[in-house]
Amino acid sequence: MSRLKHLDKSSADFELALQSLLSSSDEPDQSVQETVSNVIADVRARGDEALLEYTNRFDRRTATLESLEISQESLAAALKRLPNALRQSLEHAAARVREFHDKQKQSTWTYEDEAGNVLGQKITPLDRVGVYVPGGKAAYPSSVLMNVIPAHVAGVEEIIMVVPTPDDERNDLVLAAAAIAGVHRVFSIGGAQAVAALAYGTALVPKVDKIVGPGNIYVATAKREVFGVVGIDMIAGPSEVVIVSDGSGNPDWVAMDMFAQAEHDEQASSILISTDADFIAAVEQSIEKLLPEMERAEIIKASLSNNGALIKVDDLKQAIEVVNTIAPEHLELAVSDPDALLDGIRHAGAIFMGHYSAESLGDYCAGPNHVLPTARTARFSSPLGVYDFQKHSSIIKCVKNSVDAIAETASILARGEGLTAHARSAEYRRGPK
């Protein structure tokens, strides 16, 4: 039996209990940090030689340097080997993801102020991006689509994908997704050594401007360490879902949506917030009924026991208050009128509206990106998007006989700061008085 925590908003110790529930940390321990730092330093110092050594050691391979790159022909062959239903589903998902992200693309803009000076922003895509994709027996083709397609829409010139192949096991689904998404080069490397190669470059692996994509604790720690040398998307923690219910839904559906997060790993978090105590009890019954059917039952059970919770609130206003405190990665508004709650949501990575909007649809093919802020970072972060692969440069074009007003303001402020050269530089541009 899964033992979910029960919390009640009306209890005196609720805030303390909620903070305890949310307090789990994904900070790496010292041994992980030391290992990652050593690997990165070694790859920086010895390049491809170190990259190959770590790849063969950690992934139990006997690869040569030349064999680390997976050719475009291999990607096309993997796509050809897929059963038609799988191929068509990948292509359908890719089309929906592209359609959504096409709407995010920004363009250069300018305007002319009242004096005739031109101001604006120039939008420029990144030159080269690295995409990390988990490999081996795990198949995450959706991660390929979600990370690569927005970069393409943004106009990134070259997209480099790294994917580990432990025991030389390649995953056709992942490689087929790379073919569909349009990855330019693929290397069968992973771990901190792959992140180091992307960040600093080797003779084989080109240096990128930004690294995106999920990975294990070693990958996340490496991304944290190279940030500043390159950009990164985010440091992703365990997957999370919060489901808000008014008791109008099907308890089996809610239980399965909680399972969908819990089956990721033992650290995933699944939380139900409901105004209806009877519905909470019904969901518990559904969990006990459905859990034995699940292939990953032990992982689900551990996840629900470690990080799951059933929270009773008095009304939906209280439910929204709790949601904004949690700031979840995924939020399901499993209520009869989800639109009435939307304005009150301030912090959530993705919001699924109504009983038919299962979070799992967003993982694969709804269209919006599934790379989302976790661990309460939805308070200040957004889903991965086209804007993550574009830069914004300011445009300032001041013209003769129109610059006087802003030059005078700049001069006064510069002298107020004691920066005489700044002031005189501005004053030179002013016309004669």
N, C-alpha and C positions, 0 to 999 in steps of 0.2 A: 504494500500500500504506500502511495506517495503521501508524504506528510507535509502539506502546504501550510505555511504560516497564516494565521487568521489575525487580521487587524481591524479595528473599528475606529472610525474617525471621531466618535464621541468619547472614546476612552482618554483618560487623563495622560496616559503615557504614549499616545499615538505618535506624536512627532518624534519622540525618541526611538520608538520601534521602527518608524519609517526610515529614519536616518541610519539605523543599524542595518536595515535591509539594503540600503543603497551604498553602504560603505565599503563594499568589496573593491579591492584595488587591483589593477592590471599592471602595476609598476613592476619592472623586471627585478629579480633578485640580483645580488652582487655577482654571483657566479655567471649568470647569463650576460650581464653587462661586461664583465671581464673577457668572456669568450668572444663576444661580438667586437669589442674594441680591438682585441688581438687579431681577429680575422680581417677587419677593415684595414688596420695598419699594415698587415702582411700583404694584402692585395695591392695596396697603394705602393708598397716598396718593390714587390716582385711581379706584379701584373699577372699576365696569363699563366705563368708558372705556378703561382700560389692559387689562382682561380681553379686550375685543373686539379691540383692536389686536393683542395677542399672538396671539390665536386666528387672526385673518386672516393674520398674517405667517407664523407657524410652520406652520399647517395649509393654507396656500395657498387661503384662502377669501375670499368677499366677503359674509360673513354680516352681518346686522343684529342688534342686541341682542335684539330680540323673537324672532328665529329660533333663538337658542341653546338654548331649552328644547324638548325633544322631548315631544310630548303623549302622554297615555295612549292616545288613539285611534291614534297612530302605532305605539305598542308593540303594541296589539291587532292592528293591520293586519299588522305584521311576523310575528306569531305565526300569523295566518291564512294568510299566504303560504307558510309552511314546508311542505315535503312531509310527508305523514303519518308516515313512518318517523322523520324528524328530530324532529318535534313529540312523538311518543310516547316517543322516547328521552330528550328533555329532561325530559318529565314524569316518566318512570320514575326518572331520575337525581335529580330534585328530591325525589321521594317518599322515596327511600332516604337522601338527605342529611338530610331533615327527621326521619326516623325515628331516625337515629343521634343527631342533636343534641337531639332531645326528651329523651333520657336524661341529657343534661348539665345540664339546667335546675336551678338551685338555688332554694330557698325560704327565706323568713325563718324563723329558729329562735330559741328562747329556752329558758332553764332557770332554775330557782330554786335558789340556794345553800342551805347548811344553816341560815342565819340568816333566810332569807326574801327576800333581795334578788334581783331579776330581772336576768339578763344574757343577752346574745345578739347576733345580727347581723340587720340588716334588709337584704334583697336588693332592689335597685332597678335597673331598666333605665336605660340612657342615654336621654336625650331625643331626640337627633338624631345620626345617623351618616352620614358620607360614604364612598362606595365608589368607588374608582378602578378603571376597567376599560380595558385597552388597546383601541384602536379601529383604524379604517382597514381595510386588507385582512386584518389579523390577526383571527381569530375566537376569542374565549375565553369562550364562554357558560358553561363550567364555573366560571370565576372569578366570574361573577355569582352562580351558585347557592351557591358555597362561602362567599362573603362576605355575601350578603344573607340567606340562610335562617337562619343562627345568630342574626343580629340580630333577625329576626322572632320566633324562638323565645324569645329573651331578653325580648321585649316592647318593643323600641325603637319609639317613637311615629312617627318619621319617618326614612325612609331615602332619602338623596339620592345618585344615581349620576351620575358624570361619565365621559364617554367621548369621546375625540377623534374627529373625522370628517374626516381629511385629504382635501382635494380634494372635500369634501362627500360623501364615500363612507360611507354608513351600512351597517352589517352587520346583516342581518335576524336572524341567529342570536343575536347579542348582545342586540338589542332584544327578541326573543321570550323569551329567558331572563329579561330584566328583567320582562316581563309575567307569566311563570310564577312568578317568585320574589316578586313583589309590591312592586317598587320604587315609591316614592311620587312622586318627581320625577326627571327625567333631563335633564342638560344636555350639549350636544355641545361640550365643552371638555376640554382635556387639558394635560399638561405642568406645569411649575412654577406657571403662572398659575392652573390649576385647583386645585392644592393650596393656593395662597394664598387663593383665593376661598373655599374651604371652611373654611380655618382662621380667617380674619378676617371673612368675610362681605362681600357687596356688596349693592347695592339689589336685584339680581336673584337672587343665590345666597345662601341662608341659611347663617349660621355654624353649624358642627357641633361636636360634642363630641369626636369621634374620627374619624380617617381610616384606612381599611383598603384593601388591594388592591395588586396589583403594578403596576410601571411601569418605565420606562427609568431611566438613571442620573440624569437631570434630576428625575424624579419622586421617586426614592429620596432624592436630596440635599435636595429641598424638604421631604419628610416629616421628614428628620432636623432641618432648620432650624426647622420649626414645632412640633416636639415640645416640650411644656411649655405652649404655648398651647392645644394640643389633644393628645389621646392619639393614638398610632399603634399599628398592629399590630406591625410589625417592619421592619427594613431588610433586604430580601431580596437575596441574592446569586445567582449562577448556580446552576442546578439540579444536584443531585448524586444519585448512587446508588452504594451499595456492595452487592455481591452476594457472599455467603459460600457456598462450594460444598464438598461432600465428595466430588465426582466422581460423584454418583449421578444427576445431571440430564442434560438434553439440551443439548449445546453450542450448537445453533442457537437455542434459547430464551434462553440466557444472552447470546449475541451480540446478539439482537434487543432484549433488555431494556437492554443497554448502549447500543444505538443510540437507544432511546426517550428516553434522557436526552441523548445527544450531539446529537440533531437540534434541540434547543432553540436552541443557539447555540455558537459556538466556545469559549466559556469554561465550558461545562458539564463536569461531572466524572463519569466512569464508571470504577469500580474493581472488579475481581474479586479476591477473596481465596480461595485454594483450598489444600487439603491434598494435592491430586493434580496432579503435574506433567504427566502425560499429558492430564488434562482441560484444563489451561491451554492446552496445545498444540492440543487439539481446538477450543477456543473461538477461538483465533487463526485456525485454518483456517476456521472458520465465519464469522468477521469478513471474511476475504478473499473468501469465496464469496458472502456475502450483500450486501456493501457496494455492488457495482455495481447492484444492484436498487433501491436506495433513491433516492427523489426528491431528498432533501437530502444526497446522498452527500458533497459537498464540505464541508459544514458538519460532518457526522459525522466525516469524516476529520480535519479540523482539530481538532475537540474531543478526539478520542481521542489524537491526537498531542500536543496541548498539555497535557491534564489527565487522560488515561486511564492506567491502570496495571493490571498483572497481578502479584499478590503471592502468592508461595509461602510457606506456613507449614507447620510440622511437624504440627500437630494443631488441632482445633477450639478448644481452649482459647487457643492463640496467636491464632487468628482473631478471637475475641471481644476479646482484648486490643487488637488493632489496630483493630477496630471502635470500641471505646470511646475510643481516641485520636482517631480521625477524627471521631466524633460526627456521622454523616451525616444529611442531610435524609431520604433514603429508604434503608432497609435491607431487602434480600431475603435471607431465610434459605433458600436453595435447597439444602436438605439433606434426608436421609431422615427425620430426627426433629427438626423445628424446635422443638418444645416443650421438648426437653432443653436448648436453648440460651437460651431466653427469659429465665430468671432472671438470667443473666450479663450481659444487655444493660443498660447504665446510660444510654447516651447515643445516642439516635436519634429523629428526628422521627416517622417512621412505620415500623412493622416488618411486613413481608410474610412470612407463614409458609408455607413449603413451595413445591413446584414450580409449583403452579397459581395462586399468589397474585401475579400479575404487578403490578408497580408501576403500570402504565398503568391498571389497574382502579381504583386509588385516585385517580388523577387525575380520573376522570370520575364514577363511579357506585357505588363500593363502599359509600360512606356517610360514613366519617371525612373530616375536612377535608383538602384538599390544600394549604392555606396552612401551610407548615412552616418551622421554623428551618433556616437554611443557614449555611455558613461556620463550622462548629463551634459555633454558638450553641445547638445541641441540648443542650449541657452545662448550660444554665440556662434554656432557653426551651421552650415547648410549642406544639403546633399551635393554630391559631386555633379558638376554640370559643365556645359560648354565654357562658362566663364572661368573655370579653373584652368583652362588651356589657352586663355587669351590674356594679354597684358594691356594696360591702359597707360598711354603716354599723354601728358598734358601738352596742349598746343597754345602758344602765346605768340601772337603776331601784332606787335604795336607799330603804328605807322606815324610818319612825320605829321605834325600839326594835330594829332589825335592823342598823343601819349602824355600831354602836359599834366592832365589831372591826376593820373595814377603815378606819374613820376614825382609830382610834388608830394603826394601821400607817402610814397616809398621813402623819399628823402627825409621827411619829418620823422617817420618811424625809425629809420636807420640812425639818425642823429640821436633820437631818444634812447636807442640801444648802445650808443657810443661807437658805432661802426661807420667811420667817416668815409672810407672807400666805397662802401655800399651807397651812401648818400650821394657822393659826387658822381658815381657811375650812373645813378638815376638822373641827377641834375644835368649831366652832359646831353641827355636826350631831349631836354626841354627846349622849346623854341625861345627866341629872344623876347625879352619883356620891354 
